[in-house]
Amino acid sequence: MAVLSIIGAEIRANWRRMLGQGLLFALLFQVLMLVALMVRFQALPNYMTGYNWPANVLLIIRSTPSISDMAPIIREEWLLEIGRMNYDYGTGISEWSLNVIPSRLVILTALGALMTLCMALMRREGCSTSLSGTVRATTGVGAILVAMTNATMSWVVCCATPTWVVGLAMLGLGVSSSLALERIGPVMSLAGFALLVAMIFFLAWRRVRQRIDLKGAPFNA
């Protein structure tokens, strides 16, 4: 309970900063993906399409009889698409694009908020240099797993669907191999969140131990 109390107190004290930095992280990640696409394909985007996300969600809710089917459909609904259109083929075909999906923005915001909380606990605790490096490295691994598996880039070579494995294909991994890895994306994302949560609980536990040690230490220690 003491661990949960420390985490709760830290959240109450830093929730504004957690929310702000979480939103900033989600925004910057979209910019990073767009820059990566432009650098990889050596071309600027030439189209941008916005979608009425609220209206589309309402339409899905009205037209989908099964509640269990609603969530997966809504989760993949787009808000914005920015990419490169090749007009050599009739009305054009999208060669590559960045797809902004609200559900992924929520996940990335949560990721940024957890990272902020983890760093706040570490600063407040005053970790040693070696422990600080370990915590930062573990936090970084967790963040990479979540962010990487929530990338929403599309490439015509990869069936033009927005998915995280497009990044792997862009880095040189075979398209077939990349698409074969797509199914483990949710597992990797959950593992990343698990690492971050584990670090938060570990840092809170260390603070509890420090308080116990201080109370039990001699007065002149």
ABEGO torsion letter per residue (X at the ends): XAAAAAAAAAAAAAAAAAAAAAAAAAAAAAAAAAAAAAAAAGBBBABBBBBBAAAAAAAAAAABABAAAAAAAAAABBABBBBBBBAABEAEBBABBBBBBAAAAAAAAAAAAAAAAAAAAAAAAGBBAAAAAAAAAAAAAAAAAAAAAABBBBBAAAGGBBBAAAAAAAAGBBAAAAAAAAAAAAAAAAAAAAAAAAAAAAAAAAAAAAAAAAAABBAAX
